[in-house]
């Protein structure tokens, strides 16, 4: 009986996994968060000293880089950034999207996510949050930067970020749990640059650039877009190594030692 039950459970598990793997033409074969560009610059400022960072989001989601069905009204929603401890999770690969993440991924609305972050600030797991202005036209190199620095400290050294890729069902980009100090020196990074990629929030159906799609019921875990077997797929291009998913943007964090906001 135990063997039969185990077989049924395993069969159900694999059937569920297979169904989920067929949901999109591009589904993840592995999970990734971000890709560091070059070698990060390390400061001489200890992580024990509170610090501030300027942030620059630079668009790479263009028709040249992502030719398949690239939309005519390509744009980005407002950007949300939060610094936090290991006890906070804005989003992650395989996690189910919170109401706030769902709202920004589907509609580009930041209000619910900001409320969620503010609740965590009261609890102490989030230190700071800043907003970056939307990008109305996603031309190559178009950038967005928050007007204020993002504060970090020794107990809140992580950064998570999100913005809607629009127009899409529930696709977004950003990163999660980026630690802004160097492991070997325990000092803050002076500058770190990262490629970021496209993600599916798992809350709305649709395989192309479109809005007003039906909800995914039940919701699925957040997943990255990955290269399949054809170039006729969103976010995929042909590179020197064959088919590959291209980054949709670059995020740059630069230490601001004279940040009045964060050093007071």
C-alpha positions in Angstrom: 0.0 0.0 0.0 2.8 2.4 0.8 4.4 1.7 -2.5 1.1 2.3 -4.4 0.6 5.6 -2.5 4.1 6.7 -3.2 3.7 5.9 -6.9 0.4 7.9 -7.0 2.0 10.9 -5.3 5.0 10.8 -7.6 2.8 10.4 -10.6 0.7 13.4 -9.6 3.8 15.4 -8.9 5.3 14.7 -12.4 2.0 15.3 -14.1 1.7 18.7 -12.4 5.3 19.5 -13.3 4.7 18.5 -16.9 1.5 20.6 -17.2 3.3 23.6 -15.8 6.3 23.1 -18.2 3.9 23.3 -21.1 2.1 26.5 -20.1 4.5 28.8 -22.0 6.5 28.4 -25.1 9.5 29.5 -23.0 9.6 27.9 -19.6 12.6 27.7 -17.3 15.0 24.9 -17.5 17.0 26.5 -14.7 16.6 29.5 -12.5 18.6 32.7 -12.5 18.3 36.1 -10.9 20.8 38.5 -12.4 24.2 38.5 -14.2 27.0 40.7 -12.9 28.6 42.7 -15.7 32.4 43.0 -15.4 34.1 43.2 -12.0 32.4 45.1 -9.2 34.3 48.0 -7.7 34.8 47.7 -4.0 35.0 50.7 -1.7 37.0 51.1 1.5 33.7 51.8 3.5 32.9 49.0 6.0 29.5 47.4 5.9 29.1 48.6 9.5 28.7 52.2 8.2 25.2 53.1 6.9 25.4 54.0 3.2 23.4 55.3 0.3 23.2 54.1 -3.3 22.2 55.8 -6.5 20.4 53.5 -8.9 20.2 53.6 -12.7 18.0 51.3 -14.7 19.0 51.3 -18.4 16.7 49.7 -21.0 18.0 47.0 -23.3 14.6 45.6 -24.3 14.6 46.8 -27.9 13.5 45.4 -31.3 17.1 44.8 -32.3 17.8 42.8 -29.1 14.4 41.1 -28.9 13.0 41.0 -32.4 10.2 38.5 -32.0 6.8 40.3 -32.0 8.3 43.4 -30.4 5.4 45.6 -29.5 4.9 49.1 -31.0 4.1 50.6 -27.6 7.0 49.1 -25.6 7.4 50.8 -22.2 8.2 50.3 -18.5 6.1 51.0 -15.5 7.3 52.9 -12.5 10.2 51.1 -10.6 10.1 50.0 -7.0 13.3 49.4 -5.0 13.6 48.3 -1.4 16.5 47.6 0.9 16.0 44.9 3.4 17.2 42.2 5.7 17.2 38.5 5.0 13.8 38.3 6.6 12.0 40.1 3.7 11.2 38.7 0.3 9.7 41.0 -2.4 9.7 38.2 -4.9 11.7 35.2 -5.9 12.0 32.4 -8.5 9.3 29.8 -7.6 7.5 32.0 -5.1 3.9 33.0 -5.6 3.4 36.6 -6.4 2.0 38.8 -3.6 -0.9 41.1 -4.4 1.5 43.9 -4.8 3.8 42.0 -7.2 0.7 40.9 -9.2 -0.6 44.4 -9.4 2.7 45.8 -10.8 3.3 42.9 -13.1 -0.2 43.0 -14.6 -1.1 46.7 -14.5 2.1 48.6 -13.6 0.4 49.9 -10.5 2.8 50.3 -7.5 0.4 51.3 -4.7 -0.3 47.8 -3.3 3.4 46.8 -3.3 4.4 50.0 -1.6 1.8 49.3 1.1 3.3 45.8 1.6 6.7 47.3 1.9 5.6 50.0 4.4 4.1 47.2 6.5 7.5 45.5 6.6 9.2 48.7 7.4 7.1 48.9 10.6 8.2 45.3 11.4 11.9 46.2 10.7 12.7 43.8 7.9 12.7 46.7 5.3 14.9 49.7 5.8 14.1 52.0 2.9 12.3 52.2 -0.4 12.6 54.5 -3.4 10.7 54.9 -6.7 12.0 55.3 -10.2 10.0 57.1 -12.9 8.4 55.0 -15.7 10.0 54.8 -19.1 7.3 55.8 -21.6 9.2 54.6 -24.7 11.7 51.7 -24.4 14.4 52.9 -26.7 17.9 51.5 -26.3 19.8 53.2 -23.5 16.8 55.0 -22.1 17.3 55.3 -18.4 15.4 55.8 -15.2 16.9 56.8 -11.8 15.2 57.5 -8.4 15.5 61.0 -7.2 16.6 59.8 -3.8 19.4 57.4 -2.8 18.5 54.0 -1.4 19.8 53.6 2.1 21.4 50.3 3.3 23.0 49.3 6.6 24.7 46.2 8.1 21.4 44.5 8.9 19.6 45.6 5.7 22.2 45.1 3.0 20.0 43.5 0.4 18.1 45.1 -2.5 15.1 43.9 -4.5 13.5 45.7 -7.4 10.7 45.3 -9.9 9.0 47.0 -12.9 6.4 45.9 -15.4 7.4 45.1 -18.9 4.5 46.6 -20.9 2.3 45.8 -22.7 2.4 42.2 -21.4 0.1 39.8 -19.5 2.1 39.7 -16.2 5.7 40.0 -17.2 8.3 42.0 -15.3 11.9 42.5 -14.6 14.1 43.4 -11.7 16.1 41.4 -9.2 15.9 40.1 -5.7 18.2 39.7 -2.7 21.2 41.5 -4.2 23.7 42.0 -1.3 25.6 45.2 -1.7 28.7 44.4 0.3 31.7 42.3 -0.9 32.1 38.8 0.7 35.8 38.9 1.1 36.4 42.5 2.4 33.0 43.0 4.1 33.0 46.5 2.5 30.3 48.1 0.5 30.5 47.9 -3.3 31.6 51.2 -4.9 29.8 50.3 -8.1 28.1 47.1 -9.3 26.4 46.6 -12.6 24.1 43.8 -13.5 22.1 42.5 -16.4 18.5 41.6 -15.5 16.0 39.5 -17.3 12.3 38.9 -18.0 10.1 37.0 -15.6 6.5 35.7 -15.6 4.5 36.4 -12.4 2.3 33.3 -12.9 -0.9 35.2 -12.4 -2.3 35.8 -15.9 -2.5 33.8 -19.1 -1.0 35.0 -22.4 2.0 34.1 -24.5 2.5 37.3 -26.3 2.6 41.1 -25.8 -1.0 41.8 -24.7 -3.1 43.1 -21.9 -6.5 42.1 -20.5 -5.9 38.4 -20.4 -7.7 35.8 -18.2 -6.3 35.0 -14.8 -4.2 31.9 -14.2 -6.2 29.7 -11.9 -4.7 28.4 -9.8 -1.7 30.9 -9.8 1.7 29.5 -10.6 5.1 30.3 -9.2 7.2 33.2 -10.6 9.4 31.9 -13.3 12.1 33.3 -15.7 11.9 33.1 -19.4 14.4 30.7 -20.9 15.5 29.8 -24.4 13.7 26.9 -26.0 14.2 25.4 -29.4 13.2 28.3 -31.6 14.1 31.9 -32.0 10.4 32.7 -32.6 9.8 33.4 -29.0 9.8 36.5 -26.8 13.1 37.7 -25.2 15.1 35.2 -27.3 17.8 35.9 -29.8 20.5 34.0 -31.6 24.0 34.6 -30.1 27.4 33.1 -30.6 26.4 30.2 -28.4 23.1 29.6 -30.2 19.7 30.5 -28.8 19.8 32.6 -25.7 17.6 34.8 -23.6 18.8 38.4 -23.8 18.8 40.8 -20.8 16.1 43.4 -20.9 18.0 46.0 -18.9 21.0 46.8 -16.9 20.9 47.9 -13.3 23.7 50.0 -11.8 24.2 50.7 -8.1 26.8 53.4 -7.1 27.8 54.2 -3.6 27.1 57.8 -2.5 29.4 58.3 0.5 28.1 61.9 1.0 24.4 60.9 0.9 22.7 63.3 3.3 19.6 61.1 3.4 21.4 57.9 4.5 24.2 59.2 6.7 22.1 61.3 9.1 
